[in-house]
Amino acid sequence: MSGFTKEIIAKTFTELLDEKPMSKITVKDIVERCGVNRNTFYYHFKDIPDVVEFILKKKWDEILEHPQDRASILECMEEMADLVRNNRKVMFNVYRSVKKDTFLFYMNEISNYIIMEYFRKNADQFDLDEGEIRILIQYYKCLFMGFLMEWLDNNLKSDFGEEMRQASRLFEKHPELHAVLNRSE
C-alpha cells in the first residue's frame, strides 16, 4: 500500500504540473487532490522537489527496464525527444523550477544511456576504439542536450524532433558540410 500511495502522490503532482507551474503547486494542492493527509505526503517525500526527483528517477528506471533497438543515432535522439514532447508541460514546468539541475542531470543520464546502448549494439558496424566511441557518445549527447535546452528556453515554440531531423537531413544532403565545418585552417 505504501508504494501505491507514493505513486498516487507522484501522479497527482504530475497532473497538477499539467495545469500550472511548479512554483504555484503546494503540498495542500497535492494532498487535497489525491485524498491523503499532509503527514502521508511527508512520510513519502520530504518536499515537492523530492517528488520531482522521484518522478524523474522513475522515468529513468523505465527506460533502463525497456531498452529499445534503434537503427540510427537519429532514432535515439527522436526517442529522447518523444520522452520530452509526450510530457511537454511537465518537463517545461520542471525545467523552469528550482529542480532544473535535477531535470538536466536525468536528461543527460538518459541521453547518455540511449546513445551508449546504440553504439554498444552496433559496435561491429564501426571500426572505432573505446575512446573514439566515448567521444561520439559525448558529441551526440551534447547535441541532443543543446537542442533540448534551446527548445525549453524558447518556451516549446518549435518542433523539437523536426529540427533534429532537419539537421540530420542537411548533413545527408550536403556531406561536404561536415568537412567544411570541421576544417582546421
N, C-alpha and C positions, 0 to 999 in steps of 0.2 A: 504493500500500500504506500510506503514511504517514497519509493521510486516513482510511482504513479502520480502522487501529489506533486513531486518536483517537476515532472513532465507537464502537468496541468498548469502549474505556475509559469513555466517557461513558454508554453503555448499561448497562454493568456497574455503574457508580456509581448510576444510576437504579434498577436492580434492588435494590441494597443499601439505597437510601433507602426503598424499599417495605417493607423488613424491619426497619430500625432507624433511630434518629435519626442525623442527620448527625454529631453530636459523637462517636458511637460507631464511625464508619467510619474506617478507617485506609488509608493507601496500600497497606499489606500486604494488607488485605482485598481491595482492588480488583485488585491485580496477581495474587494467587493465584486469584481467581475467573475472571479473563479470560485467564490463562495468558501474561502478559508479565512482564518483569522490571522492577525499580524504575527502572532507567535509561531504559527505554522510556516509563514513565509520566512521568518528569521531562523527557524530550525533548519531550513534547507539552504538559505542564501544569507550572506552577511549584508548585502545591499543590492541595489539594482545593477550596478556594473558587474557584480558577481553572476547575475542572471545572464547578462550579455556573454560573459566568458563561457558559461555553461553551454549556451546555445551554439556559439562558435566552435567549441570543442566537440560538441555532439555532431555538428556538420562535418567536421574534420574526421571524426571516427567513422561516419557513414561512408565517406569517400574511401577510407582505408579498407573498410569491410567489403566494398563492392567495386574492385578495380575494373576498369574498362580497357578493352583493346582499342587502341587509337591508330589509325592508318597514317597520320601525319602530325606534325607539330601544330598545324592549323587546327586540327581536330582537338588537340589538347587545349589550345587556347579557347576554342569555342566551348568546350566543356566547362572551363572556368568562367567564361563569360555568361553561359547559361545559368550557372550557380548564382551569380550576382544578379542577372536580369530577372530570374524567376523569383527573387526575393528583393527586388529593387528598392522598395520603400524601407524595408527593414535594414538592408545594407546601407542605404543612404543615411538613415537616421543614426545608425551605429557609427558610421564614418564621421558624422558631424557631432558626435558626442565626446565625452571625456574618455571613452574607451576606444578612440581612434587607433591608438597604438596597438591595442589588443586585436582589433579588426585587421590592421595591416600585418601583424605578426601571423595570424592564422591564414590570411590570404596568401602571404608569402610562403608559408609552410605548405599549403595546399598546392600552389602553383609549382613549387619545387618538387613535390612528390609526384604530381601528374607528369611533369616533363621528364623527371628522372626515370619513372616507370616506362615511358615511351622509349627512351634511349636504352634502358636495360633490356626491354623486349625486342628491340630492333638492332641490337649491337652488332649482329652478324652482317648487317647491311652497310656498316660503316667501317672504314679502316682507320679507326681512331684509338688513341690510347686513353687511359682513365683521365689524365689531366685535360686532354682536349675535350672529352665528353663533359667533364665538370665545367669547363669554360662555356660550352654551348648551353648547358643547363642554366648557368647563371645568366647568360645572354638572353635566352628566351624568357626566363623568369622575370628579369628586369624589364624586358619589352612588354610583357603582359601587365606587370605592376604599373608601368608608365601609362599604358592605355587605360587601365582601371582608375588610377588616381586622376587622370585628366578627365575622364568621364564623370567621376564623382565630383570633382572640383567645378565642373560645368553644369552641375545640377541635373545630370542624367539626360541632357538635351539631345545627344546624338545616339545613333545606334552603335553601341559598343562593339558588338560582334561584326557588324557590317564594315566598320572601319578597319578592323583587323583583317578581314577578308580582302578588302580593297588594297591594303598594304601588301598582302601576300600576292595578289594578282599583279600588282605593279612590278614586283620582283620577278614573277614568272614571265610577264610580257616583255620586260626590259632587263634581261640578265646582265647587260653591261652596267646597269645601275650599281650593282654590288661592287664591281671593280672600280668604277668612278668614285663612289662614296668612300672607298677604303684605300684610295691612292695615298701613298706616303711621301709624295713630292712636295 
